[in-house]
Amino acid sequence: MESHRQPLYWQGLYGKQQAGEDIDPDPFAIAFGILSVVFAGGAYLEQRRQREVQEEQGRAEFRRAWYESRRTLIHARRVVEEFATYVSEDRLGTTEFLFGKVRLTVDRGRANQLRRLHGNAHTTAQNLADNLDAISDFLGQEYDPQVEAIHSLLVSVTGFPENYRATVRLARSALDVYEDLIEAIGERENFESEDLTK
């Protein structure tokens, strides 16, 4: 049975598509967006102001920032795990992580999926930076261990990962330490318990 898939050509992730040509997306652009998620919050946490939250209004803002951060990390995990499926399916794991190194030919549907993932990665990175900027105002010394774990991981990154598998590993590790911080805040502040008592 003859395939009805129409090959297309895609000049970059936001280039013009024309029927009858091959799509040639570069996974580097998507992975680069995912790496921006890794580093999104580090600078804001470093500059956090040490203060205690005593006023009810301040606590409400802290709680709101915490929930926003939780939701963003859920989206970030989905982005990374979806990208991991493409890395695995297309056997890119051991491919060197360099711009233009990988050339894929996919149909329009797959191209749209990759373009969506690329956009999601950048949006999630920006949201995470904004969320952690907001939450950093409320972090005192009691959260130093979690913040230090984030900084230690980021400082250990001295260059691009060697391949796409390493890129996914790094992204997962970064999300682990960000989630550790958010979980520690939730446990200490009892934000979820407040909902159960109302």
GIMO-V981767 format. One record per backbone hydrogen bond with DSSP energy under -1.0 kcal/mol. CO is the residue of the C=O (numbers start at 1). NH is the residue of the N-H. If there is no record, write none. Layout:
# GIMO-V981767
co->CO nh->NH
co->CO nh->NH
This chain:
# GIMO-V981767
co->10 nh->12
co->18 nh->21
co->26 nh->29
co->27 nh->31
co->28 nh->32
co->29 nh->33
co->30 nh->34
co->31 nh->35
co->32 nh->36
co->34 nh->38
co->35 nh->39
co->41 nh->45
co->42 nh->46
co->43 nh->47
co->45 nh->48
co->55 nh->59
co->56 nh->60
co->57 nh->61
co->58 nh->62
co->59 nh->63
co->60 nh->64
co->61 nh->65
co->62 nh->66
co->63 nh->67
co->64 nh->68
co->65 nh->69
co->66 nh->70
co->67 nh->71
co->68 nh->72
co->69 nh->73
co->70 nh->74
co->71 nh->75
co->72 nh->76
co->73 nh->77
co->74 nh->78
co->75 nh->79
co->76 nh->80
co->77 nh->81
co->78 nh->82
co->79 nh->83
co->80 nh->84
co->81 nh->85
co->82 nh->86
co->83 nh->87
co->84 nh->88
co->85 nh->89
co->86 nh->90
co->87 nh->92
co->88 nh->91
co->92 nh->95
co->93 nh->165
co->95 nh->164
co->96 nh->98
co->98 nh->101
co->107 nh->111
co->108 nh->112
co->109 nh->113
co->110 nh->114
co->111 nh->115
co->112 nh->116
co->113 nh->117
co->114 nh->118
co->115 nh->119
co->116 nh->120
co->117 nh->121
co->118 nh->122
co->119 nh->123
co->120 nh->124
co->121 nh->125
co->122 nh->126
co->123 nh->127
co->124 nh->128
co->125 nh->129
co->126 nh->130
co->127 nh->131
co->128 nh->132
co->129 nh->133
co->130 nh->134
co->131 nh->135
co->132 nh->136
co->135 nh->138
co->136 nh->139
co->140 nh->143
co->141 nh->144
co->143 nh->147
co->144 nh->148
co->145 nh->149
co->146 nh->150
co->147 nh->151
co->148 nh->152
co->149 nh->153
co->150 nh->154
co->151 nh->155
co->152 nh->156
co->154 nh->157
co->162 nh->97
co->163 nh->167
co->164 nh->168
co->165 nh->169
co->166 nh->170
co->167 nh->171
co->168 nh->172
co->169 nh->173
co->170 nh->174
co->171 nh->175
co->172 nh->176
co->173 nh->177
co->174 nh->178
co->175 nh->179
co->176 nh->180
co->177 nh->181
co->178 nh->182
co->179 nh->183
co->180 nh->184
co->181 nh->185
co->182 nh->186
co->183 nh->187
co->184 nh->188
co->185 nh->189
co->186 nh->190
co->190 nh->194
co->192 nh->196
co->193 nh->197
